[in-house]
Amino acid sequence: MVNLRTRLTFVAVFTAAVFLASSSHSPAAERDVSIAGRVDASALGGGGGRFTVRALRPQKRDVEVARASTDGNGNFQIAVNEEALSLYGVVLEATSSDNSAVVLETVVLRPRDASTSITIDASSTVEASILRWKVAAHGADLNAIRPATLATWLRPMTDSKTRTALARAEAALAKWAVAAAPRSKTAAAVLAAAVGDIRLMNKRLTGAGVAPAAIAELEQTARSDAEVAYLLMMPFFLNL
């Protein structure tokens, strides 16, 4: 009886040790966060159409995390690795299948941001261009581009009346960018070149291949429209 009990105890301990050893060496199962939303290009004055949605690393736009396509109404669902979303956030880039210059973006910086439906539109595209400026200006400073920091930095306006006024200006900027984008650039890239120190805007946009007439149009708009000027200058002002 003692020998049998000893043997059973040994078998149980050995089995548990093998299980624990195998568990400690096997990688944890990766979890995905499902992000659902809609691409809204109505502010650009064109039809909806279909879009290809890519999830990109904010700090490294050449790193594609995931990809999906919209249906005919602009709805999409894309699965993003939860750990990558928590560490880096993602930029969702929506490219029109009808016009490759029409590229709208939005920023999803934390898993909790993905818990509600995401809209990719003109407003979110301007916000994403400001994020791109922030990353380009402070790419070496990891503390400045952590998702939690960026989430606060990108959303300084909470007053609904102010947000409504800025949404109008954001739509105007996005529409201008689509019209101004040269063949080799997208609307999102043109917007990224437009924001920052307005005194150097002409130089940045010229470097991006934007026509002088389009640059002059934006400069004139910035002089006459306070909300447009604010959006263009916001990253420069807030770089404290």
Helices and strands as residue ranges (DSSP letters): H 2-25, E 32-39, G 42-44, E 51-56, E 64-69, E 75-81, H 82-88, E 90-96, E 103-108, G 111-115, E 118-120, H 122-138, G 142-145, H 147-154, H 160-180, H 187-194, G 198-200, H 201-207, H 212-224, H 226-237
